[in-house]
């Protein structure tokens, strides 16, 4: 039988990792994830509108941010 105290959820493990991180590490991770989300959103617009120019893509991204 597995000791229930030894079983950790993924959230428990993630929380533990974040508690050990410095503020600088957390900020770098935040900026990295923010960039990743932006790239995914931009790629989605480009896929939806393959002929779109940069200004159109920027406008669509702004619209998505307002939602």
N, C-alpha and C positions, 0 to 999 in steps of 0.2 A: 504494500500500500504506500502511495506517495504522500509524504508529509505536506499538508495543505500550506504550511508556512513557506515551503520551498518553491511552490508554484507561483510564478509571477506572470502577470498579464503583460502583454506588449506595452500597454500604457504605463505600467509600473516601471518597466525597464527604460522606456523613453524618458519618463520623469526623472529617473535616477541619473541618466546620462546628462539631461539638461541641468540638473542641480550641480553637477560636477563641472560644467562648462563655465568659463569666464564670461564676463559681459562682452568682451571683444569677440569671443568665439560665437556667442549668440547673435551679435550684430552681423558678423560676416555670414552666418547661416541665413539670417533673415534677408539680407540683401541678395544672397545667392538664390534663395527660393523665390524672391520677388522677381528677379530676372528670369527665372525659369517659367514662372506663371505668365509673365509678359510675352515671352517667346512662344509659348503654347498658344496664347490668345492670338498673337500676330499670325502664326502659322495657320490657325483655324480660319481667320479672315482671308488669308491668301488662298487657302484651299476652296473656300466658298466663292471667292471672287478672283479667279486666276488672272484676269486681265487688269486688276486694280493697280492704280499708281500709289505712290507713297502717301500722298495727301488723303486719298480715299481710305487707305488702311488706317491712318492715324485717326480719321474721323470715326470710323467704325469702332476702333478701340476706345475712343472717348465715350461713344454711345454705350458701349458695354460697361464701362466704369460707372456710368451714371445710373445704371439699372440696379 
